[in-house]
Amino acid sequence: MVAVSKTKSKKELVYLCTECGNTTPKWAGKCPFCGAWSTLKEHSVEITPEGVRSSRGLGGPVHQVVALKDVAAEDTKRLSTANSELDRVLGGGFAPGSLVLIGGDPGIGKSTLVLFTLAVMNAAGVKSLYVSGEESAVQVKLRSERLNVAGSDMLLLCETSLEKILDEAQKVKPQILVIDSIQTVYKQDLSGTPGSMSQLRECTLDLMVFAKNTGCITVLIGHVTKDGQIAGPRILEHMVDTVIYFEGDRNHQYRIIRSIKNRFGATDEIGVLEMTGHGLTPVLNPSLVFLQQGTPPTPGNVVCCTMEGTRAMLFETQALVSQTSFAVPQRVAAGIDPKRLTIILALLEKFGGISIGASDVFASIAGGMKVNDTSSDLALALAIVSNHLGIPVPRQTIAMGELGLSGEIRSVHLLEQRLKEAKRLGMNQALIPGNGKLPESIQGVEIVKVSTIADAVKWVMDRK
């Protein structure tokens, strides 16, 4: 009798790019796909022989090529979270079969938001399963008591084995499944500790297939690294449908949730939440959170407006200019791109006649908000000039404009929508680019057009 040996899968070492998720058989200092440096990490993969390769694709075990017109459209009615700010960031609620990744610093409120949201949705008849890999059932119970949702009949599972989690999910068939957190889940047939690249990649892929094949909304909670990125390879962001980040200081009461990727809605949409004794509650008028009310104008404070997705939000730009005591002046920015600050200082020196090369300059966005909109350039420049000259800008004045490298002030998009929001919050004067088209529907707001940086500096000097 001839013995038949069973074919076993073999392991092969490859190098996985933590930035783009592509693999290469050889190590290099620079990724050949995305060009990032020092991102290739050793990764072990299993090579399954032909004939025994399993299929875990979307749509079931058997797949066929079909014409697009023959694909039956399914019901994609969204499930509301009963949280207006979270619904806005998601694009109107959870889409069926979607895979959502929520990231944020430890203790910022990820688990609190998700647990409270699940309890509210469960009370509305949405069957939910909360899987905790970091806390015991008693700890989750204590958290629910603080949130006043301890009486909820939502399902709870404290488990880290992916196989057991998926088995239980197949039995109870929830409409929404939460994994808290993805870094604690592991597959038993894979080498590596939970949170390693191989475990994160394979666990997320299996959860994605489960979500697409069953229509179950799956939410993954992930930790972030010191530089604010989801811990583990960036492949997680490529695999999921929606990526939401928590922003803000956990020592303050306000949190900002921002969508940086959304296949079912607008990206860069933000929601503002307030941390209270009963969890995170939506802020109905976010612009008022970032504006100082009832105080006299001070030099260095200028109001601006940014577009976050489809929402216009007012915020306060602050600047401090002081004589330096160091050999090299400091340039510190919080909530603003430091490189952008350096460019604006150079433009003020070159075209505005403001000599601050020997001064320390500190700039920030009040309230812990982060702004990447270039329309805030003019407000930041005015704040620097205002503080340097000691001339306050009126609190009811808003400034919007992008600074060009030739000293011109360039137009901004959606100007009418920004001005409407400014008028709603009591602004009566607006500095806009000189080449911008003046909206005809804005009444009650004095429009001041400035075409160059020199015009803006002159306007501040005229306030004296």
Steps between C-alpha positions, in 0.01 A plus 500: 500500500633838403472769764340821385643811660270789574583825329574772749515870449841662506609828646688763306664820617406818316533868583179694560482877456323650802408806291333353190455133595686353198753219539838438344726191523813702581568769755581852386534831672231650277167339411494437122123563486429815702853639541486518882826452687563248781152348479581142388457255787558125502176308469423127496232373260366151442520359149215253444562237228280499192188290524434573865487876484183625665289786375384768739396758251196723512161369399535134607725206418416492128564808287415566141551784259177696455398810310461812708144550378405154630611572856195531724501815709448425868330708763763740634289679758729635768467436872496818706716514812267753669808725523472787251875568492598134451234460231641804319854358502377161377304663219152449646551195721648151470474347153408126498802275458747782560831456682582803716831571675503742796839615627613730777731548796449280807236642732360748249155337496488238221354220712270740682351630176457156344351336811247778550413503129443124497274521805289773341477315167412177681218679682368603157484135390844461337658171608859572603799300623784666692824299506750615763855375480644742755243508778318231696122477512502662845703797372263548207208484743654770720554721195138452396385602847691827470325557167159408643453217248558207737145377439558450127451151358777543241717191458849487654790267424843518665723311256819548297493193274371600157368152427285501815383855435384417148333177619298690759417771249369238258277361774348823633498681161539860624429801282805678638820345638766694693856374556675684785779498407635350178851489650389237753343256251701210360461198271602171655655359182733797451833561666570828669354676799173697491563840347779383270487581131397153389227470763357847431498444125335158506251576777383817326465315169284228659283761671463688171384182324259430785355851479453491121356147485257540791413870477598544865637845585844440651680764705868463589656708775874559455774663702719771354874549517685808624482662156122456491479205259309175551738256669609234256531506119309761301338211314220520758396839365498365145283199588223671697219715359516785750782633719412732789754670726446656840667839545537725801662487840358234730549745788245736343127446463467530123586233245506519121431195287623527142450266205815475289355229277137421426371292211143589595528873562716812495855488631642753747156529656522580870278473803543671836421312821507602863621263770254505790435278799261297284727454201560691178212721392471690168564875493217667311689822415870407460614844382421653839731247666809645331410869540564704815183675599450814709864614521653818356719467190869434564796527261577171328147354474327477161190300403500284188269243339591160361308242303509157665327275250164668445508700824617859539664553839633817660811487713746738661859534382745619766856626470764619744812691392769567760867594506712187500758416762656222291754504220240359262142633526230243573216420264230296675164406347208308654215395274677665205755361256840628626626529142204721414585724794857537375377598153260762638776656712724523193220666300439755776871585499524523122174671401345632821796686648460319835844426647465206739807298406649544847179418687345180628168426333236270648178421312207278588134425435291557812313199640741231379370496142726405206462700179654412163292744295722753321222760530624556857825655370365855508360464852832365628695781333267761650531340844880519481493865384239589762703357788828640369359852471276475806188588298190286573272380219126540575336176614219539250751495212580186304789453254532237226758469225794297373840668479696452180878505479486819295332689783151478354190383688325226307131410498343222707227255403145503638539862613125561513442207733777620731357854511153371581636309799694808611188715479299244696749527788495879508794597279446840337827545307693266272841529334502303176736478199478789260449273199224302669146519366279685745191297592187706442285319754704606805343800670609669821868408465751771402734361237862617494702384201876462537706400197851483648671438831594868510128590481427269794781648711381851419147408608630390841705821539191707423329346806743683728 
